Amino acid sequence: MTKREQSLAKLRCYIQEKHLFSAEAKLLLGISGGSDSVALLYLFFLLRSEIDITLLAIHINHQLRGEESEADVVLVQDLCQKLGVPLIVRKINLTGRSENQARQKRFEAFMQVLDAYRFDYIVTGHHNNDQTETMLLNLFRGAGLSGLAGLRPRSGIVLHPLLCFSKKELQDLLVEAQIPWREDSSNQELNYRRNWIRHTLLPLLEQEINPQISTSLGTQAEIFADAEDMILKRMKSLLKKVVLDEDNSKVILSLPPLIHFSKLEQYYIIREVIAEISGSRRDFFAHNFENIRKLFAAEGSKKVSLNNGLEVVKEYDKLIIKFSEEPKPVPEPIVVEEDRSRVVWGDYRFSFKLLKVLPNRFSNDPLTVCLDADKVKNPFVIRSRKPGDRFMPLGMNQIVKLKDFLINCKVPKSERDYIPIFDDGEKIFWVTGKRLDQRVAIDDNSTRFLHITAEKIQDKQLRPANRSRTGEKK
């Protein structure tokens, strides 16, 4: 059996075992040009002949390595053309060489393309060696059990189908298939912590402790992930016992019951509350938890500041977790009549055009949409989200909770009340910057088209007052 046959069989089994996706899935492949992502592209090209899937590749040019970056683009373009996989190239501007900033910018670009092309999942080429590096990094940072769980095969809409492969297996596959890849020179720079682990620590561990350490830690990651999931299920019932009040910007916990929980339970309760407010578990470490626990016995009012703009305040028998600055007020709903061409809501300025001819080209900008005007009831309202909101995201045939949709889009809780929601009284038809509703999609019978453009207002002092405001839903 060739490496191609072995690898394809292994991939197929892993996808089925982890229930990553089903037939007819639309998959956005992140392709950098390195061996990992090139192997991802090649394997999914092979898989496409067996399973009915739609592929779209995206390459992010960070513009940090000059000619090297341009050579990456050329290689990826050539490979995608040969394999018959459509490709989108996006450039991003970085203010420095921060790995976290680059990761965040990449994800934002991925999400924009995912929404614009109505795809289902983002697929990356992370493999077993990446898993090992991630686990060790998280261990040293004190990230707890969730950090030791490492990369999940599926995390929301992001899939990691190559975690069952080592880097060597992927490179051997490409060598056999005579497929080239690029080496990023910055991966050799030892001033990056991950590179030091990759080039210095891991070879030492393989030599002195366990030659198969990546395989061993990969197995442990799955055990840690299962343990984490089990604990989180228990935390849901415990949270009900300690949460006194919560809103968009803060959560108030009752200290008396919290103090009597085990240290592990305290850790998870506080971590989950912080994650709910900030939208991420990434920046909560062991030292943060220990500093917060010191508040339990503190006299009077004391507080601890966290890196993500949050602070934890002890007031008498309460623990308040909130943003350091008071949140801005949520804008009131506004009514948009059919003849209005411009309105302002919150930090957004909206322009409306009623067209009889469909534009020749559609914008990929998530702040610009075109929909069937006759499927929208007038007048409609622009408002903030409400409890129980539901809609049918474009490309889907079922109603979903808006809250779940925003969580899957990794929108921090602090930002969710400020996303403009378009509501015609019968349905939500646009979640601004995120997704249209399937029920207003253009089809062959559409004759009138509503073109909406949203613009984020940078200078709030120049924002005109809304003249027509109402809390009613028309």
C-alpha positions in Angstrom: 0.0 0.0 0.0 1.4 3.4 -1.0 1.7 6.3 1.4 -1.0 8.0 -0.6 -3.4 5.1 0.1 -2.4 4.7 3.7 -2.8 8.4 4.4 -6.1 8.7 2.7 -7.5 5.7 4.6 -6.2 7.1 7.9 -7.8 10.5 7.2 -11.1 8.9 6.3 -11.2 6.9 9.5 -10.3 9.9 11.6 -13.0 12.0 10.1 -15.6 9.3 10.7 -14.4 8.6 14.2 -14.5 12.2 15.3 -17.7 13.0 13.3 -16.0 16.1 11.8 -18.3 16.6 8.8 -20.7 14.8 6.5 -21.2 14.6 2.8 -22.0 17.9 0.9 -20.0 19.9 3.4 -18.4 23.1 2.2 -14.8 23.3 3.5 -12.5 26.4 3.6 -8.9 25.1 3.6 -6.3 27.4 5.2 -3.2 26.9 3.0 0.1 28.7 3.9 2.4 26.9 1.6 4.2 24.9 4.3 4.3 21.1 4.2 1.4 20.8 6.7 -1.1 22.8 4.8 0.1 21.5 1.4 -0.5 18.0 2.6 -4.0 19.1 3.8 -4.7 20.4 0.3 -3.5 17.3 -1.4 -5.4 14.9 1.0 -8.7 16.7 0.6 -8.2 16.8 -3.1 -8.0 13.0 -3.0 -10.9 12.8 -0.5 -13.1 14.9 -2.9 -13.1 12.0 -5.4 -14.7 9.8 -2.7 -17.0 12.1 -0.8 -19.2 14.8 -2.1 -17.5 17.9 -0.6 -16.9 21.4 -1.9 -13.4 22.9 -1.4 -12.2 26.5 -1.4 -8.6 27.4 -0.4 -7.5 30.6 1.3 -4.0 31.9 1.6 -3.1 34.7 3.9 -0.2 36.9 2.9 1.2 38.5 6.1 3.6 40.7 4.1 6.3 40.2 6.6 9.0 38.3 4.6 9.2 40.3 1.4 10.0 38.0 -1.6 9.5 34.9 0.6 5.9 35.9 1.2 5.4 36.4 -2.6 7.0 33.1 -3.4 4.5 31.4 -0.9 1.6 33.0 -2.9 3.0 31.7 -6.2 3.4 28.2 -4.9 -0.1 28.0 -3.5 -1.6 29.4 -6.6 0.2 26.9 -8.8 -0.8 23.9 -6.6 -4.4 25.0 -6.4 -4.6 25.4 -10.2 -3.1 21.9 -10.8 -5.5 20.3 -8.3 -8.5 22.2 -9.5 -9.2 23.9 -6.1 -10.4 27.5 -6.2 -8.2 29.9 -4.2 -8.6 33.2 -2.5 -5.5 35.3 -1.5 -5.9 37.9 1.2 -3.4 40.3 2.5 -3.3 41.4 6.1 -1.4 44.2 7.8 0.3 43.5 11.1 1.6 46.2 13.4 4.4 43.9 14.7 5.4 40.2 14.7 3.1 39.1 17.5 1.9 35.5 17.0 -1.4 36.2 18.7 -2.1 39.2 16.5 -1.3 37.2 13.4 -3.5 34.4 14.5 -6.4 36.7 15.2 -6.1 38.5 11.9 -6.0 35.2 10.0 -9.1 34.0 11.8 -10.9 37.3 11.0 -10.0 36.9 7.3 -11.1 33.2 7.4 -14.5 34.2 8.9 -15.1 36.9 6.4 -14.6 34.5 3.5 -16.5 31.7 5.2 -19.6 34.0 5.5 -19.3 35.6 2.1 -19.1 32.3 0.3 -21.6 30.5 2.7 -19.2 27.7 3.6 -19.6 25.5 6.6 -16.1 24.9 8.2 -12.6 26.3 8.4 -10.1 23.4 8.0 -6.4 23.8 9.1 -3.4 21.5 8.7 -2.4 21.2 12.4 -0.8 17.8 13.1 0.3 15.7 16.0 3.6 17.6 16.5 1.7 20.9 16.7 -0.5 19.2 19.3 2.6 18.4 21.4 4.0 21.9 21.1 0.6 23.4 22.1 0.3 21.1 25.1 3.8 22.0 26.4 3.3 25.7 25.8 0.0 25.6 27.7 1.6 23.5 30.5 4.4 26.1 31.0 1.9 29.0 30.9 -0.3 27.4 33.6 -3.3 27.1 31.3 -4.9 24.2 33.3 -6.6 21.1 32.1 -8.1 22.8 29.0 -4.6 23.8 27.9 -3.4 20.2 28.3 -6.4 19.1 26.2 -4.6 21.0 23.4 -6.2 21.3 20.0 -9.6 19.6 19.6 -10.4 17.7 16.4 -13.4 20.0 16.1 -13.7 23.4 17.8 -16.9 25.0 16.8 -16.6 25.7 13.0 -12.8 25.0 13.0 -11.7 21.5 12.0 -8.2 19.9 12.7 -8.4 16.6 10.7 -4.6 16.0 10.5 -4.1 15.6 14.3 -3.7 11.9 13.7 -0.6 12.5 11.5 3.0 13.4 12.4 4.8 16.1 10.5 7.1 13.4 9.1 4.2 11.3 7.7 2.8 14.4 5.9 6.2 15.3 4.4 6.8 11.6 3.3 3.4 11.7 1.6 4.4 14.9 -0.3 7.8 13.5 -1.3 6.2 10.3 -2.7 3.7 12.5 -4.7 6.5 14.8 -5.8 4.6 17.8 -4.5 6.8 20.8 -3.4 6.2 23.0 -0.3 7.8 26.1 1.2 9.8 26.5 4.4 9.1 29.6 6.4 12.5 31.0 7.5 10.9 32.6 10.6 10.2 29.1 11.9 13.9 28.7 12.6 14.1 31.8 14.9 14.5 30.5 18.4 13.3 33.8 20.0 9.7 32.5 19.4 8.7 30.2 22.2 7.0 27.6 20.0 10.1 27.4 17.8 12.4 26.9 20.8 10.1 24.0 21.9 10.1 22.6 18.4 13.9 22.8 17.7 15.4 22.5 21.2 13.1 21.0 23.8 11.3 18.3 21.8 14.4 16.7 20.3 15.9 16.6 23.8 12.7 14.9 25.2 12.6 12.4 22.3 16.3 11.6 22.9 16.3 11.4 26.7 12.8 10.4 27.7 10.5 9.0 24.9 11.2 8.8 21.2 7.4 8.6 20.6 6.5 11.5 22.9 4.3 13.3 20.3 2.2 10.1 19.9 2.0 9.7 23.7 1.0 13.3 24.4 -1.5 13.1 21.6 -3.2 10.3 23.4 -3.1 12.1 26.7 -4.6 15.2 25.0 -7.7 13.2 24.2 -8.0 12.0 27.8 -7.6 15.5 29.1 -10.3 16.7 26.6 -12.7 14.1 27.8 -12.0 15.0 31.5 -12.5 18.7 30.7 -15.9 18.0 29.0 -17.0 15.9 32.0 -16.1 18.7 34.4 -17.8 21.4 32.3 -21.1 19.4 32.5 -20.9 19.5 36.3 -20.1 23.2 36.3 -23.4 24.1 34.7 -25.3 22.9 37.8 -22.8 24.6 40.2 -23.0 27.9 38.4 -26.7 28.1 39.2 -25.9 28.0 42.9 -23.4 30.9 42.9 -24.5 33.3 40.2 -26.6 36.1 41.7 -26.9 38.4 38.7 -25.5 38.8 35.3 -25.8 41.1 32.3 -23.8 42.0 29.2 -20.8 43.4 31.1 -20.6 41.7 34.5 -21.5 38.6 36.5 -22.0 38.7 40.3 -21.1 35.6 42.3 -22.1 34.7 45.8 -19.0 34.1 47.9 -20.4 32.0 50.7 -21.2 28.9 48.6 -18.2 29.5 46.3 -15.8 29.4 49.2 -17.0 26.0 50.2 -16.5 24.4 46.8 -13.3 22.5 46.1 -10.4 24.4 44.6 -11.0 22.7 41.2 -14.6 23.7 41.2 -13.7 27.3 42.1 -11.2 27.4 39.2 -13.7 26.2 36.7 -16.5 28.4 37.9 -14.4 31.5 37.7 -12.8 30.5 34.4 -16.1 29.9 32.7 -17.6 33.2 33.9 -14.6 35.0 32.6 -14.8 33.2 29.3 -18.5 34.0 29.0 -17.8 37.7 29.4 -14.6 38.0 27.4 -15.4 35.4 24.7 -12.2 33.4 25.3 -10.5 31.0 27.8 -7.1 31.8 26.3 -6.0 34.5 28.8 -6.9 32.8 32.1 -3.9 31.2 33.8 -3.1 29.6 37.2 -1.6 32.8 38.6 -4.8 34.7 37.7 -6.8 32.2 39.7 -4.5 32.3 42.7 -4.7 36.1 42.8 -8.5 35.9 42.7 -8.6 33.3 45.5 -6.7 35.7 47.7 -9.7 38.1 47.5 -11.9 35.5 49.3 -10.3 36.3 52.6 -9.5 40.0 51.9 -11.0 42.6 54.2 -13.2 45.3 52.7 -13.4 45.9 49.0 -10.4 44.7 46.9 -9.9 43.9 43.3 -7.7 42.1 40.8 -7.1 43.3 37.3 -6.8 40.7 34.4 -4.9 41.0 31.1 -8.1 40.9 29.0 -9.6 44.2 30.2 -11.6 42.5 33.0 -11.4 43.0 36.8 -12.6 40.9 39.7 -13.9 42.9 42.6 -14.8 41.6 46.1 -17.6 43.6 47.8 -18.7 42.1 51.1 -20.0 38.6 50.3 -20.0 39.1 46.6 -17.5 38.6 43.8 -18.1 40.8 40.8 -16.4 40.0 37.5 -16.7 42.8 35.0 -15.0 45.0 32.4 -12.7 47.6 33.9 -14.6 50.4 32.0 -18.3 50.9 32.1 -19.9 49.7 28.9 -21.4 52.1 26.5 -25.2 52.2 26.4 -27.0 49.9 24.0 -28.6 51.9 21.1 -32.4 52.2 21.0 -34.2 50.5 18.1 -34.9 52.7 15.0 -37.6 52.2 12.3 -36.5 52.2 8.7 -39.2 53.3 6.2 -39.0 52.0 2.6 -38.1 55.5 1.3 -35.1 56.0 3.7 -31.7 56.0 2.1 -29.5 56.5 5.1 -29.8 55.8 8.9 -27.4 55.6 11.8 -27.6 53.1 14.6 -25.0 53.0 17.3 -21.5 53.0 15.7 -22.9 52.1 12.2 -24.1 54.2 9.3 -26.3 52.4 6.8 -27.1 53.2 3.2 -30.0 51.6 1.3 -30.5 51.3 -2.5 -33.5 49.7 -4.1 -32.4 48.2 -7.4 -34.3 46.6 -10.3 -31.2 45.1 -11.8 -28.9 42.8 -9.9 -25.3 44.1 -9.6 -22.8 42.3 -11.9 -20.4 41.8 -9.1 -21.0 41.0 -5.5 -18.8 42.4 -2.8 -17.0 40.1 -0.4 -17.2 42.8 2.3 -19.3 41.3 5.2 -20.7 44.8 5.7 -22.4 44.9 2.3 -25.3 42.7 1.3 -27.9 42.4 -1.5 -31.2 40.7 -0.9 -34.7 40.1 -2.3 -36.6 43.4 -1.5 -40.0 41.7 -1.8 -39.1 39.2 0.9 -38.7 42.0 3.5 -41.8 43.5 5.2 -41.7 47.3 5.5 -41.1 49.2 7.6 -38.4 47.2 9.4 -36.4 47.8 12.6 -32.7 47.9 13.4 -32.2 46.9 17.0 -30.0 45.1 19.4 -30.4 41.4 20.1 -33.1 40.0 22.4 -33.4 36.9 24.5 -34.7 34.0 22.4 -33.8 35.6 19.0 -33.6 33.1 16.2 -32.9 33.2 12.5 -32.0 31.0 9.5 -28.4 31.7 8.5 -27.8 31.9 4.8 -26.9 28.5 3.4 -28.8 26.6 6.1 -32.3 25.2 6.1 -33.0 25.4 9.8 -33.7 28.0 12.4 -30.9 28.5 15.0 -30.5 30.5 18.1 -28.8 33.9 17.5 -26.9 33.4 20.7 -25.4 30.1 19.6 -24.6 31.5 16.2 -22.7 34.5 17.7 -20.8 32.1 20.0 -19.8 29.9 17.0 -18.6 33.1 15.3 -16.5 33.8 18.5 -18.1 37.2 19.1 -17.2 38.2 22.7 -20.3 38.6 24.9 -19.3 42.3 25.5 -19.8 43.0 21.8 -23.0 41.1 21.1 -25.5 43.8 22.2 -23.9 46.3 19.7 -24.3 44.2 16.6 -27.2 45.7 14.5 -30.0 43.2 14.0 -32.4 43.8 11.1 -36.0 42.7 12.0 -39.1 43.1 9.8 -41.5 41.9 12.5 -41.7 38.4 11.1 -38.1 37.5 11.1 -34.5 38.6 11.6 -33.2 39.0 8.1 -29.6 40.3 8.6 -27.1 40.1 11.5 -24.9 42.9 10.4 -21.4 41.8 9.4 -22.2 38.1 10.1 -24.9 36.6 8.0 -28.1 37.2 6.0 -31.2 35.1 6.6 -31.8 32.4 4.0 -35.4 33.5 3.7 -34.4 36.8 2.0 -31.9 35.2 -0.4 -32.1 36.2 -4.1 -33.5 33.5 -6.4 -34.5 33.2 -10.0 -37.9 34.8 -9.2 -36.4 38.0 -7.6 -37.2 41.2 -9.4 -36.3 43.9 -6.9 -33.1 44.0 -4.9 -32.3 45.8 -1.6 -28.6 46.7 -1.5 -27.5 47.6 2.1 -24.0 49.0 3.0 -22.9 49.4 6.6 -20.1 51.7 7.5 -18.4 51.7 11.0 -18.3 55.2 12.2 -14.8 56.1 13.5 -15.4 59.5 14.9 -18.4 59.3 17.2 -18.6 63.1 17.6 -19.6 63.4 13.9 -22.5 61.0 14.3 -25.9 62.7 13.7 -28.7 62.0 16.1 -31.4 59.5 15.1 -34.6 61.4 14.4 -36.9 58.4 14.4 -36.6 56.1 17.4 -39.0 53.5 18.7 -39.0 50.4 20.8 -41.9 48.9 19.0 -41.5 46.2 16.4 -43.4 47.0 13.2 
